Amino acid sequence: MGAINGTEFLNRINQLNTEIWLDGKKIQGKISEHPAFKGILQTKASLYDMQHDPALKDEMTFLSPKTGDSVGLSFLQPKTKEDLLKRRKLSEHWARKTGGFMGRSPDYLNSAVMSFASSSPVLRGRANCFPENIQSLYEMAMEKDLSFTHTFVSPQVNRSKTYYESSEKEPIVARVIDRNEEGIVIKGARLLATQGGITDEVLVTSIPNFLLDEEEAFAFSIPSDMKGLKFICRESFVGGDSLFNYPLSSRFEEMDTILVFDNVLVPWNRVFYYDNGLAAAELAFQSSFHAFTSHQAVIRQIVKTEFILGLAELLVQTINVSEYPHIQDKLSEIIVGLETMKALLEKAEHDAALDKWGTMRPNVVPLQVANNIFPKIYPRFTEIIQSIGASGLVGLPTENAFHSSIRSDLDQYLQSATKNAEDRVKIFRLAWDLTMSSFGTRQTQYERYFFGDPIRLSGRLYKSYPLADYVKEVSTFLDLETEE
Ligand SMILES: Cc1cc2nc3c(=O)[nH]c(=O)nc-3n(C[C@H](O)[C@H](O)[C@H](O)COP(=O)(O)OP(=O)(O)OC[C@H]3O[C@@H](n4cnc5c(N)ncnc54)[C@H](O)[C@@H]3O)c2cc1C
């Protein structure tokens, strides 16, 4: 089969019988026609269509080593730095098409599946581990161009260090409640699957941070319409269909969902590991998962920052405020963020090296630094946009107003130094949807927590960073006694 196009993607998602709940109602009918999902699904379909654009095909696909079919490039297991750059190009194409606003474009989780498969030998010979199932999922995903959502986090019930959920009670946190001839049975909930219900598969794995119990340590991938699996949506942030009024939410609102596993039977051939906390830690931290998912994320975040910089400058030009030093300072803050992220990406690729399984892995340290920086600078970017736009982000008539009898008032009073009223409102509505609408504020929360809790991310950077040489240097300077 190989790389799919947009229509094939939509048909496949529509044919799934996935149980999705929105506003207390189970969604019926074609999901691609539902007001909350049609925008994002159309946008995602347009990404798949790019794989068949003759001008882009070579940069979006490669030939499957197994079937010779053209398959999506985000499944490529890179063996060289050139391969890594091909992966970057693919992610850039998809990110540019969406301005970086689709956090879960398919390359994100395709990269996760690829990296788990290329590192799957880490599970070899361990109890309750099936690395061969990761490899076969990877091959199936590549050949069928499957799309994924994922859930790694347990419900936010009680995050104190000492909290322990008793296994004697009805589970809240998803856990294995039975192991039988057919597979493992999961009961409980997991957070927070972005695009949950609108992908072919759900990738479930365990992050040791959140684990207290072996029964909570499992990983697998199952079809989204598996019996007993329920996706509970938050309210939709799609403002409406109008691209003028809601330039971002009408196209890029991804939805986030809570996953409920109601005695879901995961067949043995889909289980990667179960009842094994050490396997969870090894797969999370020894595999190339962090390196490749961060590589994709940083590429997307750079494209998003470029979009934000372009918009910030357009606002400045529209109301002609470029002469003020504080405006220049704010724009340069975005430029510094952008160039820092670009430099970190280049360094990660420059310092890439073959890992012990023969995969060309980007250097994770610069990517970890980027993962620490972006959650801090992204909220600041939105604040900058808000402080340039000021009341302009609030005085915003709608598309209908421009087609009404008050049009002449709008044309007169909403014109700006360089733009007519309609274009000026278009620009400011974009700034509003980016920073102030429910869609925009969710984007900020998303970038803040995208790669996990930023506090624990900085802790991980500190704990894993090689500090010994620097300590030794200072110790030598002070002529201290050192332990060799
Ligand atoms: C918009 C959005 C989309 C998301 N999409 C996905 C997705 O698709 N798939 C997925 O798996 N996850 C997703 N997530 C979840 C994301 O991975 C988590 O938000 C992140 O890991 C933090 O976990 P938490 O939200 O449970 O916060 P918590 O862990 O509950 O943290 C709450 C607060 O307590 C503090 N805290 C808690 N525990 C500790 C600790 N041990 N040490 C120090 N401080 C602590 C935190 O710093 C924070 O301030 C998404 C989140 C958001 C906001």
The ligand as an SDF file (V2000), in Angstrom:
LIG
                    3D

 53 58  0  0  0  0  0  0  0  0999 V2000
   -2.6660   20.6360   25.6450 C   0  0  0  0  0  0  0  0  0  0  0  0
   -2.0070   19.3860   26.1260 C   0  0  0  0  0  0  0  0  0  0  0  0
   -1.9150   18.2860   25.2770 C   0  0  0  0  0  0  0  0  0  0  0  0
   -1.3370   17.0890   25.7330 C   0  0  0  0  0  0  0  0  0  0  0  0
   -1.2670   16.0220   24.8850 N   0  0  0  0  0  0  0  0  0  0  0  0
   -0.7740   14.8460   25.3430 C   0  0  0  0  0  0  0  0  0  0  0  0
   -0.7580   13.6780   24.5070 C   0  0  0  0  0  0  0  0  0  0  0  0
   -1.1400   13.7250   23.3340 O   0  0  0  0  0  0  0  0  0  0  0  0
   -0.3300   12.5130   25.0510 N   0  0  0  0  0  0  0  0  0  0  0  0
    0.1140   12.4300   26.3410 C   0  0  0  0  0  0  0  0  0  0  0  0
    0.5110   11.3530   26.7770 O   0  0  0  0  0  0  0  0  0  0  0  0
    0.1340   13.5230   27.1450 N   0  0  0  0  0  0  0  0  0  0  0  0
   -0.3040   14.7200   26.6730 C   0  0  0  0  0  0  0  0  0  0  0  0
   -0.3190   15.8020   27.5080 N   0  0  0  0  0  0  0  0  0  0  0  0
    0.0550   15.6190   28.9070 C   0  0  0  0  0  0  0  0  0  0  0  0
    1.4360   16.1050   29.2400 C   0  0  0  0  0  0  0  0  0  0  0  0
    2.3770   15.1050   28.9170 O   0  0  0  0  0  0  0  0  0  0  0  0
    1.4140   16.4310   30.7330 C   0  0  0  0  0  0  0  0  0  0  0  0
    0.7140   17.6510   30.8590 O   0  0  0  0  0  0  0  0  0  0  0  0
    2.7680   16.5660   31.3660 C   0  0  0  0  0  0  0  0  0  0  0  0
    3.4530   15.3580   31.3240 O   0  0  0  0  0  0  0  0  0  0  0  0
    2.6320   17.0010   32.8400 C   0  0  0  0  0  0  0  0  0  0  0  0
    1.8150   16.1080   33.5110 O   0  0  0  0  0  0  0  0  0  0  0  0
    0.4790   16.6030   34.2360 P   0  0  0  0  0  0  0  0  0  0  0  0
   -0.2560   17.4960   33.2950 O   0  0  0  0  0  0  0  0  0  0  0  0
   -0.2180   15.4140   34.7250 O   0  0  0  0  0  0  0  0  0  0  0  0
    0.9780   17.5290   35.4000 O   0  0  0  0  0  0  0  0  0  0  0  0
    1.2300   17.0750   36.9120 P   0  0  0  0  0  0  0  0  0  0  0  0
    2.2400   15.9960   36.9190 O   0  0  0  0  0  0  0  0  0  0  0  0
   -0.0440   16.7580   37.5700 O   0  0  0  0  0  0  0  0  0  0  0  0
    1.8310   18.3910   37.5300 O   0  0  0  0  0  0  0  0  0  0  0  0
    1.0220   19.4170   38.1880 C   0  0  0  0  0  0  0  0  0  0  0  0
    1.9480   20.3430   38.9360 C   0  0  0  0  0  0  0  0  0  0  0  0
    2.6000   19.6320   39.9940 O   0  0  0  0  0  0  0  0  0  0  0  0
    4.0160   19.6490   39.8300 C   0  0  0  0  0  0  0  0  0  0  0  0
    4.5280   18.2890   40.0770 N   0  0  0  0  0  0  0  0  0  0  0  0
    3.8310   17.1290   40.0310 C   0  0  0  0  0  0  0  0  0  0  0  0
    4.6360   16.0860   40.2830 N   0  0  0  0  0  0  0  0  0  0  0  0
    5.8560   16.5750   40.4880 C   0  0  0  0  0  0  0  0  0  0  0  0
    7.1160   15.9960   40.7920 C   0  0  0  0  0  0  0  0  0  0  0  0
    7.2560   14.6740   40.9260 N   0  0  0  0  0  0  0  0  0  0  0  0
    8.1840   16.8030   40.9330 N   0  0  0  0  0  0  0  0  0  0  0  0
    8.0360   18.1460   40.7910 C   0  0  0  0  0  0  0  0  0  0  0  0
    6.8730   18.7690   40.5060 N   0  0  0  0  0  0  0  0  0  0  0  0
    5.7980   17.9880   40.3620 C   0  0  0  0  0  0  0  0  0  0  0  0
    4.2520   20.0270   38.3590 C   0  0  0  0  0  0  0  0  0  0  0  0
    5.4810   20.7020   38.1760 O   0  0  0  0  0  0  0  0  0  0  0  0
    3.0590   20.9310   38.0680 C   0  0  0  0  0  0  0  0  0  0  0  0
    3.3370   22.2250   38.4840 O   0  0  0  0  0  0  0  0  0  0  0  0
   -0.8480   17.0170   27.0510 C   0  0  0  0  0  0  0  0  0  0  0  0
   -0.9230   18.1330   27.9040 C   0  0  0  0  0  0  0  0  0  0  0  0
   -1.4910   19.3000   27.4490 C   0  0  0  0  0  0  0  0  0  0  0  0
   -1.5620   20.4810   28.3950 C   0  0  0  0  0  0  0  0  0  0  0  0
  1  2  1  0
  2  3  1  0
  2 52  2  0
  3  4  2  0
  4  5  1  0
  4 50  1  0
  5  6  2  0
  6  7  1  0
  6 13  1  0
  7  8  2  0
  7  9  1  0
  9 10  1  0
 10 11  2  0
 10 12  1  0
 12 13  2  0
 13 14  1  0
 14 15  1  0
 14 50  1  0
 15 16  1  0
 16 17  1  0
 16 18  1  0
 18 19  1  0
 18 20  1  0
 20 21  1  0
 20 22  1  0
 22 23  1  0
 23 24  1  0
 24 25  2  0
 24 26  1  0
 24 27  1  0
 27 28  1  0
 28 29  2  0
 28 30  1  0
 28 31  1  0
 31 32  1  0
 32 33  1  0
 33 34  1  0
 33 48  1  0
 34 35  1  0
 35 36  1  0
 35 46  1  0
 36 37  1  0
 36 45  1  0
 37 38  2  0
 38 39  1  0
 39 40  1  0
 39 45  2  0
 40 41  1  0
 40 42  2  0
 42 43  1  0
 43 44  2  0
 44 45  1  0
 46 47  1  0
 46 48  1  0
 48 49  1  0
 50 51  2  0
 51 52  1  0
 52 53  1  0
M  END
$$$$
